[in-house]
Amino acid sequence: MQTDISLYKNNEEIIRLTAAQVEKDFASNGIDISFSGNTAAAYDELFVQVKPVVKNMLENNRNKFSQLLYTIDLSEKKANEIFADNSFADAVEKITQFILERELLKVITRKHFTPPNPPQREGLC
């Protein structure tokens, strides 16, 4: 599926679903991320919460960082390339952006491939 994700970045439903996906994936790794519901500031709000988590994991717990990447379905190889090609501070910024974009893409893909609910037929069990 080739898609331009920028088309979805202002869609309130997609933004809410993406925030929920971020919360869920981080929570499954014991990390609390919360979204206020302000869709206009969603990216910045999530970015400022995810970035220190990424920084801390890269500095102190690479195994937990690897598990988070696995949960989000991100390539550890790609993350390592970003880390190798940039200063530490830049790598943290880019990996955080990479994580948020992947979560957005997961939501878009799920929405694109999930069929709408079929109408219910009365009288059938």
NUVEXPA-535744 format. One line per 2 residues: number of its first residue (from 1); for each residue x, z, y of C-alpha. Coordinates in Angstrom, 3 decimals. Layout:
NUM) X:Z:Y  ...;
This chain:
1) 0.000:0.000:0.000  1.530:-1.132:3.258;
3) -0.002:0.708:6.191  0.790:1.468:9.804;
5) 0.389:5.241:9.957  0.337:5.182:13.751;
7) -3.232:3.864:13.475  -4.244:7.243:12.027;
9) -2.308:9.621:14.286  -5.242:10.024:16.701;
11) -7.964:10.264:14.061  -9.279:13.844:14.196;
13) -10.368:13.898:10.561  -6.954:12.659:9.390;
15) -5.212:15.181:11.650  -7.271:18.066:10.240;
17) -6.712:16.912:6.660  -2.974:16.546:7.300;
19) -2.757:20.043:8.777  -4.623:21.388:5.740;
21) -2.201:19.533:3.437  0.793:21.046:5.266;
23) -0.747:24.518:5.010  -1.462:24.041:1.290;
25) 1.946:22.650:0.328  3.844:25.308:2.249;
27) 1.563:28.090:0.955  2.265:26.984:-2.618;
29) 5.911:27.781:-1.818  5.094:31.175:-0.278;
31) 5.329:29.996:3.350  2.575:30.647:5.866;
33) 1.833:27.729:8.192  -1.378:27.880:10.215;
35) -3.201:25.314:12.280  -5.345:26.380:15.235;
37) -7.647:23.383:14.982  -6.487:21.821:18.249;
39) -6.113:18.229:17.087  -4.613:17.111:20.417;
41) -1.592:19.369:19.871  -1.489:19.327:16.071;
43) 1.851:17.571:15.616  3.673:19.830:18.081;
45) 1.978:22.927:16.700  2.960:22.113:13.116;
47) 6.428:20.903:14.103  7.334:24.201:15.818;
49) 6.261:26.122:12.712  7.872:23.856:10.108;
51) 11.213:23.337:11.875  12.472:26.958:11.648;
53) 11.391:27.089:8.007  13.408:23.942:7.245;
55) 16.393:25.315:9.182  16.259:28.632:7.365;
57) 15.984:26.991:3.947  18.865:24.613:4.644;
59) 21.036:27.524:5.743  20.001:30.122:3.176;
61) 18.040:28.774:0.244  18.656:25.193:-0.827;
63) 16.811:25.758:-4.114  13.637:26.728:-2.271;
65) 14.117:23.722:0.033  14.384:21.456:-3.018;
67) 11.196:22.975:-4.434  9.403:22.362:-1.140;
69) 10.519:18.723:-1.141  9.242:18.386:-4.708;
71) 5.876:19.889:-3.739  5.543:17.528:-0.787;
73) 6.759:14.613:-2.917  9.772:13.798:-0.778;
75) 12.993:12.331:-2.008  15.758:14.921:-2.062;
77) 18.180:11.990:-1.916  16.618:10.824:1.372;
79) 16.781:14.355:2.804  20.443:14.610:1.795;
81) 21.159:11.252:3.469  19.560:12.502:6.678;
83) 21.597:15.691:6.436  24.832:13.776:5.799;
85) 24.301:11.253:8.615  23.422:13.720:11.382;
87) 24.523:16.952:12.960  22.846:20.000:11.462;
89) 20.450:20.366:14.416  19.506:16.674:14.350;
91) 19.068:16.753:10.583  16.656:19.698:10.845;
93) 14.613:17.782:13.451  14.551:14.577:11.380;
95) 13.751:16.296:8.100  10.912:18.197:9.791;
97) 9.560:14.905:11.132  10.020:13.330:7.675;
99) 7.995:16.155:6.095  5.116:15.827:8.559;
101) 5.022:12.046:8.208  4.958:12.330:4.412;
103) 2.075:14.794:4.564  0.206:12.357:6.834;
105) 0.900:9.495:4.457  -0.389:11.551:1.497;
107) -3.672:12.124:3.330  -4.000:8.469:4.342;
109) -3.245:7.284:0.809  -5.731:9.714:-0.735;
111) -8.411:8.668:1.748  -7.697:4.976:1.175;
113) -7.875:5.173:-2.619  -10.625:7.759:-3.081;
115) -13.940:5.970:-3.542  -16.863:7.221:-1.497;
117) -19.262:9.491:-3.313  -21.705:7.374:-5.296;
119) -25.386:8.010:-4.534  -26.977:10.563:-6.828;
121) -29.630:9.190:-9.151  -32.597:11.425:-9.593;
123) -33.735:12.354:-13.056  -30.354:11.926:-14.780;
125) -28.381:14.881:-16.063;
